[in-house]
Amino acid sequence: MMARPRNLPASAPGAADPGAAVEPILRRWLGLDAQAIGLPSLRRAAESRMAAVGQADAAAYADLVARSPAERDLLVEEVVVGESWFFRDPQVFEYVAGSATARAAVPGRGPVRILCIPCAGGEEPYSVAMALLDAGLEPCQFVIDAVDVSHAALIRAARGSYSLNAFRNADLSFRDRWFTVGATRSVVADRIRGCVALSWGNVLEPDFCAGRPAYDIIFCRNLLIYLTAEARRRVEETVDRLLVADGILVLGAAEPPILRGAWLPAGAASVFALRRGPRPAAAPAPAPAAAPPAAGSSRVAGQRPPAAAIRPSGPPPGAPVGATAADAQPDDLPTVLRRAGEIANAGRHAESIAYCEEARTRLPPSADLFFLLGMLHQAVGALDSAESCLHKTLYLDANHEEAFLALALLAAQRGDPRMAETYRQSAGRVLARKAGP
């Protein structure tokens, strides 16, 4: 458990509204955007705790929250949104299971590492464990860490007892396999609970999960939508620090456009998964200023001006629809990949595909560009086009393990488990070669 910050700022003196009184504290502590959960909800949470401690004055209660970590924790329990259920968006867990299985197939590598932040009442990390075991992995082949700022959520997860509300999918066969089912509650099997390590932590703290090995897959679903812009930035920096170079970040449906870093779609739009895109190259050193022409000299007729003096008069070829001269960027491959990812993460997949297709006609063949096109076509449901682009990716780079994984998912969608397994094995062999002896 990490040290908690001291001397949190209290609310403005004399604040009459209980929600307004505690809002600055929760913003600093949780990064909470009060507008996202609604000021009435925040007010009700504060009023509930004020009644519990017998405090009628909002400013005095805010001072108590600022001074007392115990009371702050109790207020947090009133505020945090713990609503979840098992296999929420089942296609996400199918995708993650395929990726984890391929990674686990690498000879000599350690267990696949997965992080869930937050963990609600355990529904998400336990769903991950069930998906991996159902995919054929053994518990020794993966590690699942589940971290939450809510002590109550961690207690619920440790108990592993769930009402009917936690089982909302049409297919509940997993409940028969992994739960002891009662009349009103079902208890998760010890084998599943043993696959998940629960711990307290605040993702806004600089030392969050410090000292732990990096993770192959990070779940951070439906958290960013409740945070301020500054808190989102800090969470993104933390995720970037904790994720391995070829790792996968899984977000909630509305969250990919929120990120500001170099991220690209990692699968179909319905799995809300991202991978790192190209990092911006360091800016070149400025060229020395040209010496002024000698007196009386003039440029030779027909001579081109220096390259630095040439300025584009409009957007580059293939720029996104609506681009202006102010948007103009060098259209080399890293720029194309970055801009295409930004457009796609804003939900404009067709525009991103058109941009990439135009760039493909004027750039040298690129495995990364074909892979991104494959992901974009998969996101819009054009599976044949996606498969074609992924095969072209492998023609240009036979060691592109993510293309193999994407093809495995497409084969599974077509109902061809044998081919899906073949692609997963190929991805595993590639990862083994990259891992070295």
Secondary structure, 3 states (H helix, E strand, C coil): CCCCCCCCCCCCCCCCCHHHHHHHHHHHHHCECHHHHCHHHHHHHHHHHHHHHCCCCHHHHHHHHHHCHHHHHHHHHHHCCCCCCCCCCHHHHHHHHHHHHHHHCCCCCCCEEEEECCCCCCHHHHHHHHHHHHCCCCHHHEEEEEEECCHHHHHHHHHCEEEHHHCCCCCCHHHHHHEEECCCEEEECHHHHCCEEEEECCCCCCCCCCCCCCEEEEEECCCHHHECHHHHHHHHHHHHHHEEEEEEEEECCCCHHHCCCCEEECCCHHHCEEEECCCCCCCCCCCCCCCCCCCCCCCCCCCCCCHHHCCCCCCCCCCCCCCCHHHCCCCCHHHHHHHHHHHHHCCCHHHHHHHHHHHHCCCCCCHHHHHHHHHHHHHCCCHHHHHHHHHHHHHHCCCCHHHHHHHHHHHHHCCCHHHHHHHHHHHHHHHHHHHCC
